[in-house]
Amino acid sequence: MSKRHIILLRHAEAVGTGNGLSDQARPLTPHGETEAEAAGAWLKAHAAPIQRVLYSPALRAKQTAEDALHALGAVEQREDARIYEATPGALMDVLTDNADVEWLLLVGHNPGLESLVALLSTGQSGDHRGMATAGVAWLELPTESAIEPGVATLKHFWSP
């Protein structure tokens, strides 16, 4: 039975909200850039052959994706506005719409990502345990399975 891999990456550390920037315009801090690069290196070390990257329109998510991809090389990248401030249900729709790839990396935000990990792996969105900035949750599910609560196995949970 072949497997589909959904890798969720929370954006890395960004500058705070008190600097006059809109939430979507907040860039990564230097520490955040290091976190994102570490996430990419970890994914490369664990042989994640990412086929497509989806990221939120927030600058910090796009920069996280770009910094992580330095280690992984060139892959298809798409901005998806649905990822910003998304609920687990909205994120499941994004995943369903991208079920044509076996190796998907989605770069987004909490609390949506940590709730999605819980929902897909345990069937309960309230079972989340937190997800640090630049944290990675690697989910695995049968290729033929629909994106439904409880269908995935949490293969890795990592943070820098």
C-alpha angles and dihedrals in degrees: 000000000000121000135223117215122211114186117191119200121188112217115263126250112306134191114274128264096248096080100082096259122126114248092254092051096056110121128207120273118234087260089051091053089054091049092051092049089050090052090052091048090049091051091049091049089053092050098243105172095200113200100182136016122204120190140179119255089245109113092232091057093048091048091048090053092047094048092047091048092059086078096040101045131226117338135156111286129194133178112222118190091201090072095065111094089349127170119225089257092054090048090051088056090052090051092048091051089054098045089119091084126067095205114047128170116197118191114198150118145289142281087031097055098048091046090049092052090053094045095050096042103037104015091240120096091199092063093082122133101198130267122232123222108284088013118155128215114186114198126188127197138163112278092233094051122104117235098265137145113282096010098112135073118221102233098175138006113188140161132182 
